[in-house]
Structures are given as structure tokens and as C-alpha cells.
Amino acid sequence: MPRLNTWIVAGVAAFAVVAVLYVILVRDVHASKPASLAALAQDQSPQAMPEVGFTDAAGGRHTLAAFKGRYVLLNLWATWCGPCVKELPALARLQASLPTAKLTVLTVNVGRSSAADTAAFLKAHDAASLPVYLDSSIALIRAFGAVGLPLSVLIDPQGREVARASGPADWDDASAIAYFKSLTAS
């Protein structure tokens, strides 16, 4: 019996060591998410992004696949959405804090505004540094199952959704910027 107890204790200890090493070595990138990003909920089973198109200011067509190889913070917004308008400057400041080769803040106006109107709107709301992207057909809203705006989706370099925020977040908070810098450091 003492030998059995020794084996049980050794087994429990080995399991504990493996569990601790797993947590240390394979920790979840979202475990250190700051309170300012409380709205950003991790996706437990990352899925590939839909091949839905949207346009730029010149009318050129794009898909999310064109942004593979870096993190993308896709933000769906509209000019008539108060919380959307409020967070646009914060998204612009977040993008200015990080190289676009590591993280691209991709804001897409899903309203019915023209490219010129969208550019003027971004300028008027301290977000002129954000490029103009449009989806007047609301294909992105349907593809992501958005039930409200703003909707922000964090996409990893492999093109999979890893988190989403339904509603606004403090994207330019110092702790949020530090979070995205650590996320894109590797």
C-alpha cells in the first residue's frame, strides 16, 4: 500500500508540473487582455474569414485574404452610429501606435455614404489617417452575423477570427496599445 501511495503522489506531482508548464509555455494570448478591452471576447474556435468583398475610396475591390500575414482589427461602422463615431479617433490612434505590417486597423463604413462623404466624415472626426473602405451592400455585416454596430473583429495572421467586440472599446488606452504591441511582437 505505501508503494501505491507513492505512485499516486508522484503521478499527481507530475501532472501538476505538466499543467504549470503548459500554462507558462502555451499561455493564451488573451490572458493578459487589459480592462480597457473588456468588450473584446476571445473566439474559442477560430474560423477562417469569409471571402467577402468591400471597396476602397477609388472603387478597388478587396477581401480580408489580402491582409493575411498580419493581425487585422476589422471595425464595421456607420456615420449614423454614435458609438462608432466616438471610437473612430481611438482606432486611428491605435493604428498610429503600431506598424501596419504587424497590425492593420481596417475600418469599413457599412452605411450608404459615398467614398468622398466617408473621407470627409473621417476627417471631421479626427480619424483622417484611416483609409476609406466601404461596404454599402452590408455583405460584411451578414458574413459576420453582426446584430449591432460597431462590431470589431480581431483576425490573426493566418486569417482566422480570434476575438470580437460587439460595441465600442477603448482602443487607444495605454494598456490596450501595450496589449496589441505584445500581441504583435512575435
C-alpha positions, 0 to 999 in steps of 0.5 A: 500500500505505501508503494501505491501511495507513492505512485499516486503522489508522484503521478499527481506531482507530475501532472501538476508540473505538466499543467504549470508548464503548459500554462507558462509555455502555451499561455493564451494570448488573451490572458493578459487582455487589459480592462480597457478591452473588456468588450473584446471576447476571445473566439474559442474556435477560430474560423477562417474569414469569409471571402467577402468583398468591400471597396476602397475610396477609388472603387478597388475591390478587396477581401480580408485574404489580402491582409493575411500575414498580419493581425487585422482589427476589422471595425464595421461602422456607420456615420449614423452610429454614435458609438462608432463615431466616438471610437473612430479617433481611438482606432486611428490612434491605435493604428498610429501606435503600431506598424501596419505590417504587424497590425492593420486597423481596417475600418469599413463604413457599412452605411450608404455614404459615398467614398468622398462623404466617408473621407470627409466624415473621417476627417471631421472626426479626427480619424483622417489617417484611416483609409476609406473602405466601404461596404454599402451592400452590408455583405460584411455585416451578414458574413459576420452575423453582426446584430449591432454596430460597431462590431470589431473583429480581431483576425490573426495572421493566418486569417482566422477570427480570434476575438470580437467586440460587439460595441465600442472599446477603448482602443487607444488606452495605454494598456490596450496599445501595450496589449496589441504591441505584445500581441504583435511582437512575435 
